[in-house]
Amino acid sequence: MNQKQIQKMMAQAQQMQAGMMKMQEELAEARVEGTAAGGLVKAIVSGQGELVELSISPESVDLEDMELLEDLILVAVRNAVEKSKDLSKSRMDSLGIPGLGGMM
């Protein structure tokens, strides 16, 4: 490999690194929503998979059946996290780096 090829590779690596940093910032700002029970329980997750908001409709609360409410919360959060992973994977794939979406 000659010096010119090495310089070109270094420049490409720097561009990729800058693109990944920008994408991480965008994912931190992105929001995806997961729901359960037709929207009675909603979870909002960042593009990095961090739970940032949870809302529970009063109609979904039955003090006699807290286990159901707990299950609805888990479903909503899991749904939002899965959407977050899909968003991350899609963004990474758009950079031409397939398979790294789960690392974000």
N, C-alpha and C positions, 0 to 999 in steps of 0.2 A: 504494500500500500504506500502510495506516495503522500507527501505532505498536503497536497491540495485535496486529496480524497479524505484524509483525516480531518482537515478543517471543515470540509463539507459535512461530514458525519457529526462533528461537534456542533455545528450550527443547527443541524436537524434535531439533535438531542436537546439543545437549548430551546428550540421552538416547541418541541413536544412537552418539555417541562413547563414552559410558560402556559401552554394550552391546558395542561393538567391542573395547574394552580388556578387558572381562571375557572375551569370547570368545577373544582372543589368549592370555590367561592359561590358559583351559581347554584350548586347543589345545596349548599348551606342555606341559601335564601329561598330555594324552591319549597313548595308545600304541596303535599298530596293528602287526599282524604280517604279514609276507610270507614265503612259504616257497617252496622248490624241492625237487624230487626227493622228493615225499611227506613233506616236513618234515625231511629230513636237514640242510638248511641253512635257518636262520631268521634273519630280519632284523626288528628292532623299530625303528620310526620314530615320532618324536613327531608330534602333529597338525600341526606346522609343517614337517614333512618332514625333520627332523634325525635321522640315524642314531644311535641311542642304544645299541643292543646287536646283536651278531651272534653266532650260535652255529652251530657246524659239528660234526655228528655224526662220530665217528671212522670210521664205515662209509662216509662219503662221500669220505674221503681216500685217493686212490690216487697215490702218489708218481710213478708212471709216467705219470699222466695229469692233471697239474696244470691243464691248460687246461680240462678238464671241471669241476674244482672252481671255477676262476675264473668260468666260465659260470654255475654254480649260484649262486654268490654274487651275481653281477649280476642274475640272475633274481629271487632273493629280495629284494634291495634295491629293484629296480624295482617289484616287486609291492607292497612295503610303502609306497613313496613314492606310488604310484598310489592306494592306499587312503587315505593321508594327504590327498592332494589331494581325494578324494571326500568325506572327512570335513569338510575345511575348506569346500568348496563347499556341502555340506549345511547346515553351521552358518550360513554367510553367508546362504544362501537363507532360513533360518528367521528371520533378522533382517529379511527383506524387502529384501535387497540382492543380487539375482541378478547373477551375472557377476563378483563381486568375490572369490570364493573363491580364485582363483589368486593374488591379491595378498597373501594372508596368509602 
